[in-house]
Amino acid sequence: MQALHGKSPQFPASSSSLSGIWRDRVDHLCACILCAEWPLRFGCGVWRRRVISGEAMPQHVSGNSLKRQIFFWLVVLVFFIVFLYVFSSILLPFIAGMAIAYFLDPVADRLERLGLSRMMATIGILVAFVIVFTLALMILIPVLISQFNDFAQRLPGYISQLQQFITQAQNSLLPDWVENQMGTIKDNLSGILSEGMGFLTGLFAQIWNSGKAIVDVISLLVVTPVVAFYILLDWDRMVAKVDQWIPRDYVGDVRQIAKEIDQAIAGFIRGQGSLCLILGIYYAVGLSLVGLNFGLLIGLFAGMISFIPYVGSMVGLVLAIGVALVQFWPDYPWIGLVLAVFFSGQFMEGNILQPKLVGSSVGLHPVWLMFALFAFGALFGFVGLLVAVPAAAAVGVLVRFALSRYLQSDLYFGGSLSGRARKTKSVPNE
């Protein structure tokens, strides 16, 4: 063995009388002592040792240092939440620009691999995106607004006609025990429909009034493309710069967590976003071809909220069937066509779109997703709805990481010898 500076450790002559086993142990102990590096201040809590080859061993951080790091990141988290809450009314263009850049970054990377520069790829992608968005804004939005206003005006009449339909059908279609409860059923139905309409009206009012950036549409349309352009152009450089800020002791863990968060968010935003868009177009075209009133509005709405499992499809189906009963009754084939559009859409979603576009990489439980949407929407308004899904994905990854560390810790196994033996057996690399 060679010690520091390539010199072998020297031993007194008396050590030659030791046995070969003890000589090897003394040689190893002396080499380790000669290779030890003590910090200038012993109280700093860090002890670093080098083996003979010069390879650095991991640092052992003291409890005080760990507490300071935890306190620092908690302060950063609190500051971030306060920042979102204070500036939520003006953050919409910036969050929308970041979301667009994140959504289009894989396309820019693919164009770069084909030979385009990052600048040309960014310009081409955003020009195409702005053209498509502008055409949709000029053609689709006026139609949707017109249908929404007409639907809101006709909704009380639809509710009244549905009540009359239930009253007329109770003798021939419903059993006696339902007939006895028909008054209660009608009252409950009216209450549910009224509450649902009030919820939707309040939601749209909150969305419209939650941020000044929404009212100032010109500012939204101007700032968002500019933010998206610069973020998409500098995306790779920003990621590399942030990677340099990560504490070196935890860079491996942070990179792994960031990779899992990216997979979860990408699987949801890119995969589920594409799925919602395809379903919305399918429902809108199918219901419009059937001739359903407000088919475009109901179809797009059902597709856009289909990212909420079960709830999205059920809301769209109830709206479509309610309008179809009022419009087509008693023409059963047309009502059957409306049902066929939704059932075929559900089959296409479950067997084709979901496995191909989303897969199993999302990792967001439906209950956790709905809670995140309600919680962030209540706290931050429309901006909260935009950040709810990425935040839920990030929190889910962090919770799974913390749980995996807990299952490998002494807190889980205990301090007994049997617990440590189980830990060593379950985690052989530690």
Long-range contacts (C-beta under 8 A, 24 or more apart in sequence): 1-27, 1-28, 1-31, 1-52, 2-52, 3-30, 3-31, 3-34, 3-35, 3-52, 4-34, 4-35, 9-34, 58-249, 59-249, 61-249, 69-247, 84-380, 84-383, 84-387, 85-379, 85-380, 88-210, 88-211, 88-380, 88-381, 88-383, 88-384, 89-210, 89-211, 89-212, 89-213, 89-381, 90-211, 90-212, 90-213, 91-211, 91-213, 91-383, 92-211, 92-213, 92-214, 92-220, 92-382, 92-383, 92-386, 93-213, 93-219, 93-220, 93-223, 93-224, 93-227, 94-223, 94-227, 95-383, 95-386, 95-387, 96-220, 96-224, 96-227, 96-228, 96-386, 97-223, 97-224, 97-225, 97-226, 97-227, 97-228, 97-231, 98-227, 98-228, 98-231, 99-269, 99-386, 100-129, 100-224, 100-228, 100-232, 101-227, 101-228, 101-231, 101-232, 101-235, 102-265, 102-269, 103-269, 103-270, 103-273, 104-129, 104-228, 104-232, 105-232, 105-235, 106-270, 108-232, 108-235, 118-233, 118-236, 119-233, 122-229, 122-232, 122-233, 123-229, 125-232, 126-225, 126-228, 126-229, 126-232, 130-225, 143-296, 144-296, 144-297, 144-300, 147-294, 147-296, 147-297, 148-297, 150-294, 151-294, 151-297, 152-201, 155-197, 158-322, 158-323, 158-326, 159-190, 159-193, 159-194, 161-326, 162-189, 162-322, 162-325, 162-326, 163-189, 163-190, 165-325, 165-326, 165-329, 206-377, 206-381, 206-382, 207-381, 207-382, 207-385, 210-381, 210-382, 210-383, 211-381, 211-382, 211-383, 214-382, 253-401, 257-397, 257-398, 257-401, 260-397, 260-400, 260-401, 261-393, 261-394, 261-397, 263-361, 264-361, 264-362, 264-363, 264-364, 264-393, 264-394, 264-396, 264-397, 265-389, 265-390, 265-393, 265-394, 266-361, 267-358, 267-359, 267-361, 267-362, 267-363, 268-307, 268-358, 268-362, 268-364, 268-389, 268-393, 269-389, 269-390, 271-357, 271-358, 271-359, 271-361, 271-362, 272-307, 272-357, 272-358, 272-362, 273-307, 274-357, 275-306, 275-307, 275-349, 275-353, 275-354, 275-357, 275-358, 276-303, 276-304, 276-305, 276-306, 276-307, 277-303, 278-303, 278-353, 279-303, 279-306, 279-345, 279-348, 279-349, 279-353, 280-304, 280-306, 282-345, 282-348, 283-316, 283-341, 283-342, 283-345, 286-341, 286-344, 286-345, 287-320, 287-338, 287-341, 290-334, 290-337, 290-338, 290-341, 291-334, 292-320, 292-323, 292-324, 292-327, 292-338, 293-323, 293-327, 294-323, 295-320, 298-323, 302-342, 306-349, 307-369, 307-389, 308-366, 308-369, 308-370, 308-373, 309-366, 309-369, 310-366, 311-370, 313-342, 313-345, 313-346, 313-349, 316-342, 317-342, 362-393, 363-393, 363-396, 363-397, 363-400, 364-389, 364-392, 364-393, 364-396, 365-396, 368-392, 368-396
